[in-house]
Amino acid sequence: MKILQLVNRIPYPLRDGGSIGIHYYTEGFLQAGVSLSMLAMNTRRHWVDPASLPLLYRSLQHFETVEVDNRIRPLAAFVNLFGSSSYNIDRFISAAYRDALVRLLKKETFDIVQLEGLYLVPYIPAIRQHSRAKVVIRQHNIEFRIWERLAAKARNPLKRMYLNLLARRLKRFELAHMADYDLVLPISQEDEAFYQALGNTRPVFVHPFGIDLENIPFAPAGSEPPSLYHIGAMDWLPNQESVDWLLEKVMPLITDRLPETRLYLAGRNMPERYRQLQQKNVVVVGEVPDAAAFEKDKSILVVPLLSGGGVRIKIFQAMAMGKAIVTTSQGLEGIEALDGREVWVADTPESFAGKIISLVERPERVRETGIAARRLIASRYDRRQLIAALLDRYRELQLP
């Protein structure tokens, strides 16, 4: 089978959920013997030197990057207010990328073109014109819901109004293109139900994130007292919202009870306001070259997600490593784990802090939860099995 992955960023280094989610398919397809090609935008916001990429990319049948300037420009954003298009989408429309795609489609024949998210949808007309491949979209987030939730929580009225505008236009774009795909890959049952409620009539195949346990060592609690950590792309607004809630409302409750417990904050594009933070027992690490190495000696992953969609890949990875995880109901969305057994779930500052305090005061719970989490990943989220099932579905899609 010949598959072409279209991506709106080079999925490397593996320092955030977006990159890891794309890499999961790239590596999984190659392991399964797929003839895989990739056409990647190399954006100004997440620029990567192609020469720095690992050997994996040399295994691709065709790999090409296209420079795309997707930076947020105040003047362009202002002018967009008087139009009707989605500024979120507009920033990823590139004539150079379309031209590269057309050249590739004229040169090669593909069975499947897999779009890694909504920002590749503007290129479907070019695919239909120059290829007979089936078009599949992997919906790792329902994008407009993220902006709706951010708008609902915005305190500044002008900011709330602008976020609502972005959400409405993104929703309009998403609904207008729901019939453009041959197959939709939501990442969770919750997302599938939401698509159906919106009126989706296209075939759907729920495909959760999977873990290659062979490459993730078991690394449970490694410090006494147990330490807390948060890791994620810090230019993503839901992550900033989560960290603000954690710092302002949760950590004071924890340090009052457990003055020695530390929280480590890591992630790329860490805003300066966090770097300048002077808060007791909070260590701002910033971008780390190796996420797994950073996590190895930490004990409890905290994911206080308040908005967003899809699933949190960092939770899957931490479960595979045998970490204890404290998250919100929103953060657990799409993960079939039980509160108090494989994860710990709380939605108020008091209950969130209470779950953390309970784990820190009883370190054996941290290890027990980590063991149960790893067992769940092995039984339900094994990548090789999930990729094999997806390829079977792709073969069915090609039948007359």
URWODA-V890669 format. One record per pair of residues at least 12 apart in sequence whose C-alpha atoms are under 7 Angstrom apart, sorted by the first residue. I is the first residue (numbers start at 0). GAP is how many residues later the second one is. D is the distance in Angstrom with one decimal. If there is no record, write none. Layout:
((I;GAP;D) (I;GAP;D))
This chain:
((0;33;5.6) (0;34;6.1) (0;110;6.4) (1;32;6.3) (1;33;4.8) (1;34;5.9) (1;108;5.0) (1;109;5.3) (1;110;6.6) (2;32;6.4) (2;33;5.0) (2;34;6.3) (2;107;5.8) (2;108;6.0) (2;109;4.8) (2;110;5.8) (3;32;5.9) (3;33;4.7) (3;34;5.6) (3;106;6.6) (3;108;6.3) (3;109;4.7) (3;110;6.1) (4;32;6.2) (4;33;4.7) (4;34;6.4) (4;108;6.0) (4;109;4.9) (4;110;6.2) (5;32;6.0) (5;33;5.2) (5;34;6.1) (5;108;6.2) (5;109;5.1) (5;110;6.0) (5;114;7.0) (6;32;6.5) (6;33;4.9) (6;34;6.4) (6;108;6.7) (6;109;5.3) (7;32;5.9) (7;33;4.9) (7;111;6.8) (7;112;6.8) (8;31;5.8) (8;32;4.9) (8;33;5.5) (8;34;6.2) (8;37;6.9) (9;30;5.7) (9;31;6.4) (9;32;5.9) (9;38;6.9) (10;12;6.1) (14;276;6.0) (15;216;5.4) (15;217;5.5) (16;295;7.0) (16;296;5.3) (16;297;6.2) (27;356;6.8) (27;359;6.4) (34;26;6.1) (35;24;5.4) (35;25;5.6) (36;23;5.4) (36;24;5.1) (36;25;4.6) (36;26;5.8) (37;24;6.3) (37;25;5.0) (37;26;6.5) (38;24;6.0) (38;25;5.1) (38;26;5.9) (39;24;6.3) (39;25;4.8) (39;26;6.3) (40;24;5.6) (40;25;4.9) (40;26;6.0) (40;27;6.0) (41;23;5.9) (41;24;5.5) (41;25;4.8) (41;26;5.9) (42;24;5.9) (42;25;4.7) (42;26;5.5) (42;27;6.0) (43;24;6.5) (43;25;5.1) (43;26;6.1) (43;27;6.3) (44;25;6.7) (44;26;6.0) (65;30;7.0) (65;31;5.9) (67;26;6.7) (69;21;4.8) (69;22;6.0) (84;84;6.5) (85;80;6.6) (85;83;5.1) (85;84;5.6) (88;30;5.7) (91;27;6.3) (92;29;7.0) (97;25;6.7) (101;24;6.6) (101;28;6.7) (104;25;6.0) (104;26;6.1) (105;24;6.4) (109;23;5.5) (110;22;4.7) (110;23;6.3) (111;21;5.0) (111;22;4.9) (111;23;6.1) (112;20;6.2) (112;21;6.2) (112;22;5.0) (112;23;6.1) (113;21;6.2) (113;22;4.8) (113;23;5.7) (114;21;6.1) (114;22;4.7) (114;23;6.1) (115;21;6.3) (115;22;5.3) (116;20;6.3) (116;21;5.6) (116;22;5.4) (116;23;6.7) (133;48;5.9) (134;46;5.4) (134;47;5.3) (134;48;6.8) (135;45;5.8) (135;46;5.8) (135;47;4.9) (135;48;5.8) (136;44;6.8) (136;46;6.7) (136;47;5.2) (136;48;6.1) (137;46;6.3) (137;47;4.6) (137;48;6.3) (138;46;5.8) (138;47;4.9) (138;48;6.6) (139;46;6.4) (139;47;5.7) (139;170;5.3) (140;168;4.9) (140;169;4.3) (141;167;5.7) (141;168;6.7) (143;23;4.9) (143;26;5.4) (143;27;5.2) (144;163;6.8) (144;164;6.9) (145;161;6.0) (145;162;4.3) (145;163;6.1) (146;16;6.1) (146;17;7.0) (146;19;7.0) (146;20;5.1) (147;16;6.1) (147;19;5.5) (148;158;5.4) (149;157;6.4) (150;12;5.1) (150;13;5.6) (177;22;6.3) (178;23;6.2) (180;21;6.9) (181;20;6.7) (181;21;6.8) (182;19;6.4) (182;20;5.1) (182;21;5.7) (183;19;6.3) (183;20;4.8) (183;21;6.3) (184;19;6.0) (184;20;5.2) (184;21;5.5) (184;22;6.0) (185;19;6.9) (185;20;5.1) (185;21;6.2) (186;19;5.7) (186;20;5.1) (186;21;4.5) (186;22;6.8) (186;123;6.3) (187;18;6.0) (187;19;6.9) (187;20;5.9) (187;122;6.9) (187;146;4.6) (188;17;6.6) (188;145;6.5) (189;144;6.4) (190;119;6.9) (191;14;6.9) (208;172;6.9) (209;171;4.7) (209;172;5.3) (209;173;4.1) (209;176;6.7) (210;170;6.1) (210;171;5.3) (210;172;4.9) (211;170;6.3) (211;171;5.4) (212;107;6.8) (215;104;6.8) (215;105;6.4) (216;104;6.1) (217;102;7.0) (217;103;4.6) (217;104;5.8) (218;77;5.9) (218;102;5.1) (218;103;5.8) (219;79;6.5) (219;101;6.3) (219;102;4.6) (219;103;5.1) (219;147;6.2) (219;150;6.2) (220;76;6.8) (220;77;6.2) (220;78;4.1) (220;102;6.4) (220;145;6.7) (220;146;6.3) (221;75;4.5) (221;76;5.8) (221;77;6.0) (222;74;6.3) (222;75;6.5) (222;76;6.7) (224;36;6.7) (224;135;6.5) (225;73;5.3) (225;74;7.0) (225;134;5.6) (225;137;6.9) (226;34;6.0) (226;35;5.4) (226;36;6.3) (226;71;5.5) (226;72;5.3) (226;73;6.2) (227;34;6.1) (227;35;4.6) (227;36;6.2) (227;70;6.5) (227;71;6.2) (227;72;4.8) (227;73;5.9) (227;74;6.7) (228;34;5.3) (228;35;4.6) (228;36;5.9) (228;69;6.8) (228;71;6.3) (228;72;5.1) (228;73;6.1) (229;34;6.3) (229;35;5.1) (229;36;6.2) (229;71;6.0) (229;72;5.6) (229;73;6.6) (230;34;6.1) (230;35;4.7) (230;36;5.2) (231;34;6.7) (231;35;4.8) (232;34;5.1) (232;35;5.3) (232;36;6.7) (233;33;5.8) (233;34;5.9) (233;35;5.5) (233;36;5.2) (233;37;7.0) (234;34;5.7) (234;35;6.9) (237;67;7.0) (237;69;5.7) (237;70;6.2) (241;62;5.3) (241;63;5.2) (241;64;6.2) (245;58;6.9) (248;100;5.8) (249;99;5.1) (249;102;7.0) (249;103;5.6) (252;100;6.4) (253;99;5.9) (253;103;6.6) (260;20;6.6) (261;19;4.7) (261;20;5.8) (262;18;6.3) (262;19;4.9) (262;20;6.1) (263;18;6.1) (263;19;4.8) (263;20;5.9) (263;21;6.6) (264;18;6.2) (264;19;4.8) (264;20;5.7) (264;21;6.7) (265;18;6.5) (265;19;5.1) (265;20;4.6) (265;21;5.7) (265;22;6.7) (266;19;5.2) (266;20;4.6) (266;21;6.7) (267;18;6.2) (267;19;4.3) (268;18;6.9) (269;16;5.6) (298;24;5.8) (298;25;6.5) (299;23;5.9) (299;24;4.8) (299;25;5.6) (300;22;6.8) (300;23;6.3) (300;24;4.8) (300;25;6.3) (301;23;5.9) (301;24;5.0) (301;25;5.9) (302;23;6.3) (302;24;4.6) (302;25;7.0) (302;28;6.5) (303;23;5.1) (303;24;5.4) (303;27;6.8) (304;22;7.0) (304;23;6.0) (304;25;6.0) (304;26;5.1) (305;24;6.2) (306;23;6.9) (309;24;6.7) (310;22;6.0) (310;23;5.5) (311;19;6.5) (318;51;6.4) (318;54;4.9) (318;55;5.4) (319;53;6.7) (319;54;4.6) (319;57;6.1) (320;53;6.7) (321;48;3.8) (321;49;5.6) (321;51;6.2) (321;52;5.4) (322;47;4.7) (323;19;6.5) (323;42;5.3) (323;45;5.6) (323;46;5.1) (324;18;5.3) (324;19;6.1) (325;17;6.3) (325;18;4.7) (325;19;5.8) (325;30;7.0) (326;17;6.3) (326;18;5.1) (326;19;6.3) (327;17;5.2) (327;18;5.1) (327;19;5.1) (328;16;6.2) (328;17;6.9) (328;18;6.6) (340;28;5.8) (340;31;6.7) (341;27;5.2) (341;28;6.9) (341;30;5.2) (341;31;4.5) (342;26;6.6))
